[in-house]
């Protein structure tokens, strides 16, 4: 059996912003869901360039598995990089600092993963709403 995943659903895929919703109902197993696939996002209407990466600007979430089974958001890379741990119910606004930026670790893809841990109990629910900022150049360019 596998975790039941609803989404991710792009509620807005604009020139600069991406708003994504995703919900995972756990069966007690670990899972990793691609929350943002940058290769599938709309290209720039200004120059036709593809999105290279995103930064997390704002997030609202609820995680019924906390504190023993918090979810995480990871930058996809050869060795994924956890950049935010999601426990309980909360929201964060990183807009004052331009969002949480991709670390561009070795082999990064620009994608964002929603990771459910193996410590999750059957019946735990994880729901996220994220606002990302889109970038058309590699991090650090």
C-alpha positions in Angstrom: 0.0 0.0 0.0 1.1 3.6 -0.5 0.3 7.0 1.0 -2.7 8.7 -0.6 -1.6 11.9 -2.3 -3.9 14.7 -3.5 -2.0 17.0 -5.8 0.2 18.7 -6.0 -2.1 21.2 -7.6 -0.8 24.5 -9.1 -3.4 27.0 -8.1 -1.4 29.8 -9.8 1.6 29.4 -12.2 2.3 33.0 -13.1 5.3 35.0 -14.4 6.9 35.4 -10.9 4.7 33.4 -8.5 3.7 29.8 -8.1 1.0 28.8 -5.6 0.8 25.0 -4.9 -1.5 22.8 -2.7 -0.8 19.2 -1.7 -2.2 16.8 0.8 -0.9 13.4 1.9 -2.9 10.9 3.9 -0.3 8.5 5.4 -0.7 4.7 5.5 2.3 4.6 7.9 5.0 4.5 5.2 7.6 7.0 4.1 7.1 8.9 0.9 8.5 11.7 -1.2 6.3 13.7 -3.5 7.5 16.2 -6.0 5.7 19.3 -4.9 7.3 21.5 -7.5 8.6 20.2 -10.8 10.3 23.2 -12.4 10.5 21.6 -15.8 6.7 21.5 -15.9 6.0 25.1 -15.0 4.9 27.7 -17.4 7.7 29.5 -19.3 8.3 33.2 -19.0 5.8 35.3 -21.0 8.5 37.9 -21.5 11.3 35.8 -23.1 10.1 32.2 -23.2 12.7 31.0 -20.8 12.0 28.0 -18.6 11.9 28.2 -14.8 15.3 27.1 -13.4 14.4 27.1 -9.6 12.0 28.5 -7.0 12.3 30.0 -3.5 9.8 29.5 -0.8 8.1 32.8 -0.1 5.2 31.8 2.2 3.8 28.5 3.5 0.7 27.5 5.5 0.5 23.9 6.7 -1.0 21.4 9.0 0.7 18.1 10.1 -1.2 15.7 12.3 1.9 13.6 12.8 3.9 16.1 14.8 6.1 16.0 16.8 7.2 12.3 16.3 6.7 12.4 12.5 7.2 15.9 11.1 7.2 16.3 7.3 9.9 18.2 5.5 10.4 20.3 2.4 13.6 19.3 0.6 15.6 20.7 -2.4 16.0 17.9 -4.9 19.7 17.1 -5.5 22.0 14.1 -5.5 21.7 14.2 -1.7 18.4 16.0 -1.0 18.7 19.1 1.2 16.0 19.6 3.9 15.3 23.3 4.2 12.1 23.3 6.3 10.7 20.9 8.9 6.9 20.9 9.2 5.5 20.0 12.6 2.0 20.8 14.0 0.1 23.6 12.3 1.9 26.8 11.3 2.6 29.4 8.7 5.7 31.3 7.7 6.3 34.4 5.6 9.8 34.7 4.3 9.0 37.5 1.9 11.1 40.1 3.9 14.3 38.1 2.9 13.3 37.2 -0.6 12.2 33.7 0.3 14.1 30.6 1.3 16.6 30.1 -1.6 17.7 26.8 -3.1 21.2 25.9 -1.9 22.1 24.5 -5.4 23.8 21.4 -3.9 25.6 19.0 -6.2 23.2 17.6 -8.8 20.3 20.0 -7.8 17.3 19.9 -10.2 15.4 23.0 -8.9 12.5 20.8 -7.8 11.0 20.8 -4.3 10.0 17.6 -2.5 7.4 17.0 0.3 8.9 14.2 2.4 6.8 12.1 4.8 9.0 10.2 7.3 8.9 6.5 8.0 7.9 7.3 11.6 4.5 8.5 10.3 1.5 6.6 11.7 -1.3 5.3 9.5 -4.0 8.0 9.5 -1.6 11.0 9.8 -2.5 13.8 7.4 -0.1 16.4 6.0 -1.4 19.4 4.0 0.6 22.3 2.6 -0.2 25.5 0.7 3.0 27.2 -0.6 3.7 30.4 -2.4 7.0 30.2 -4.4 8.9 32.8 -6.3 10.0 31.7 -9.8 13.5 32.3 -11.1 14.7 31.8 -14.7 18.4 31.7 -14.0 20.4 29.2 -12.0 20.9 30.0 -8.3 23.8 32.4 -7.8 23.7 33.7 -11.4 
